[in-house]
Every structure is written in C-alpha cells, then in structure tokens.
C-alpha cells in the first residue's frame, strides 16, 4: 500500500511538472530505470537521490515530508495512521485505493455508512465532533467528493448496515427524512447493493465494529478500519480473511435488497405517524 501511494504521488508530480521518466532522469544524470523504479514504488533509491528528484519536481514541503517518510517504509505491510501522525490528509490512502478497487464491501453498525450519507446528515454528524462549522463543512465536501468518485458505476459496492444506524436521530426530522429517501434513491442503482440487518435478528457477525473490504483485479484485498485515534489498513491476508468471513456471515443474515427497501419505507411511515401524533398533541 505504501509503495502504491508513493509511486502514484511521484507519477502525479512528474505529470504536474510536464516531465516524462526519461526527461527527469536526463536532468538528474540518471538512468531512466531509476525513475521508473520510483514510479513503481520500489526500493533501491537513497534519501539523497529521492530528495534531488523531489526538488527537481518542486514538491510542496508537506508532500516532500510525506514521501520521504513513505520511502523509509515501502516494504512494510499493514499501515496504522495515527490522528496525530502529521498527515495532512487522513483520507488520502483510502481515497487512492477506492479509486482502483473493483469491489467495495462496507459494514456500518451505528450510523449510515459514509458512502450513503446525505450532506445534511453528514454535517450534523460532523458537528457532534469538536469541529468548527468551517471544519465540518470541509468534512461534508470531502465526503461528497468521495461518494461521487466511488459511486460512479466503475465498481460494485455492497453496503451492510444495522437497523439501529437508521434509528439513531441525527439532526432534525427533516434531516432524517431526507436521509431515508436518499437511501431509497441510491438503492436502485445497479452497481450498488444496500442490505440491512434488523434489530430483531439479535447478535450478528459485525459486532466488533465498522470496516470496509476493498478488492482489486490485480492486487490482494485490503481492509480499512477507522477510529477516532487512527486509520488502520490491513494487508496481511489471514487478517483480511477474517473480515471476509464476517462479510459472508453478514450476507447470510441481512435482508435482501427488496426487504431492505421495505424496512426503510416502514421506518419512514413510522416517523411520519410519530410526527403527526406530536403535532396533534
């Protein structure tokens, strides 16, 4: 994962500078193969050589520091990214891997999954955190951009959620009503599957918490787990296999797509009746 992110970043810097691998190598007095190895996220280049290339490409300071740190750990598997790690963009690694994924399976137990959230719902979730209104809006904008990038029809997406994720009041009744209808609108997209686990079903395989399983055509799958203190990416295949087993179990337990739509519609009806009762009282 580090190697892919590193190589993609070098490729983007070369593109921004208007240089090919060969042109950059010529300017540095290198063999073209050395630049190609960096673009492919491979080891074998010294820190000094990398610094020369990044200097040539006029790399911004924050990106320079990020790539130098990645360069020291290119062969390390699994990736813990603490909140206080100094990374300026905590969603970067997830976004880059979602972009090349062929299949994404998500599980969310307490709130609507991030890929399915309506903007106002996301805003109220953000404001429940110690964020300023400006920071909350940045989170909303970033999540909306992520949704557009992932839900573009170029990959299959399956989202499992617990019923309690829809029952938790977030924002006003109008915010929740829009979120419910947003789910119904999304549920008819052919590449997107939404399946709920009703509260009445009791314990289930996803009790350990939320995660996303990303699968690819040419590289092994990975698992993404987000917490308040860190983002965790798992590449170790036995560990990834455990999450794949959870997905299989959730698939056996959850309602199918039509049953899920019916449950969402039932919740909308219940909320409407509750609102009418309150109005009458």
Buried (B, 14 or more C-beta within 10 A) or exposed (E): BBBBBBBBBBBEBBEEBEBEBEBBBBEBEBEBEBBBBBBEBBEEBEEEBBBBBBEBBEBEEEBBBBBBBBBEEBEEEBBEBEEEEEBEEBBBBBBBBBBBBEBBBBBBBEBBBBBBBBBBBBBBBBBEEEEEEEEBBEBBEBBBEBBEEBBEEEBBBBBBBBBBBBEEEBBEEEBBBBBBBBBBEBBEEEEBBBBBBBEEEEEBBBEEEBBBBBBBEEBEBBBBBBEEEBBBBBBEEEBBEEBBEBBEEBBEBBBEBEEBBEBBEEBBEEBEEEEEEEEEE
